[in-house]
């Protein structure tokens, strides 16, 4: 199914390219080169459209996967930053309390 004018033009250009492409077949036993022109295109317009649809589906899936991995990474980084901040604050608070408790009384 052709969805837009751009897709139909693309399908026509690919079809023209496939029908005008020439294959060169070299015969190993002789010095002459045989040129064979295919009478039919390698892929039909329906097959080309199917390739395009499959490409679109794969591109969408890859895009969703990359977006999900990006969001996971942002979430994981935020969690690690919070965890590190809490660990540093807790450790710093414990040191401050130990320093105050272990300081000798002034004047004695």
N, C-alpha and C positions, 0 to 999 in steps of 0.2 A: 504494500500500500504506500503510495507516494503521498507525503504529508504536505509538502509545500513546493513552490516553484523552484526554490534552491535545490531541494532534493531531486526533483525531476531533471533539472539541468545537470546536476552531478551524475545522476544515473545515465543520462544521455552521453555525457562526455566520457564516462568510464566505458560505456558500451562502444563508442567510436574508437577509443584507444585500444580496446581489446580486439576489435575487428581489424584495425589497421596495423597491429603489431605483427612483425614478420619474424619467423623462427629461422635461424640458420643452422642447417644440419650438415655437419662435416662428415664425409665418407672417408673413413680411415684408409680404405683400400685404393682410393684414387686421389688425384690432385684437384678435382673439381669440387666446388661448393654447391650444394643443392639448396635452393631457397624455396621454402614451403610457406604458403600463405593460408592461414586457417580460414575455412569457409564459414564457421560459426564462432561467435564470441565464446570465451572460456566460461563466462558467468552470464546468466540471464539477468534482466532488470529486477526480477523478483528476488533472486539470490543476492544481488547487490544491495537491495533494500533491506533484506534480512541481515546482511553484514552490518549495515548502518544501524539497524535497530539493536543488534547485539552489542555493537560498539557503544551505543548510547546507554544501554543497560549496564554494561561493565563500567563505563565512566561514572555513572551515578553511584554504583556500589563502591567503587574506589573512593569517590569523593566523600561519601558517608563514613567510610571506614577511617579516612584521614581526619575528618572532623571529630569523630569519636575519640580517636587516639590523641588528638590535640586537647580536647576537653578533659580527658583522663589525665594527661600530663599536667595541665593547669591545676586540676584538683589535687593531684599527688604533690606538686610543688607547694601548693598552699598548705596542705597538711604537714609537710615536712618543715616548712618555715614556722608554722605555729608550734609544732612539737619542739623544734630547736629553741625557739624563743622562750617557751615555758621551761625547758630544761635549764637554760642559762639563767633565767630569772630565779628559779628555785635554788639552783646551785649558788648563785650570787647572794641570795637572801640567807642561805644557810651559813655561808662564810662570814657575812656581816654579823650574824648573831653569835658565831663562835669567836670572832674577834672582840666583840663587846664583852662576852663572858670571860674570855681569857686575859683581858687587859688587867694589869695590876691596878689596884686602887691608887689614885693619885694622892700624894702627900704622905704615904707610909713607906 
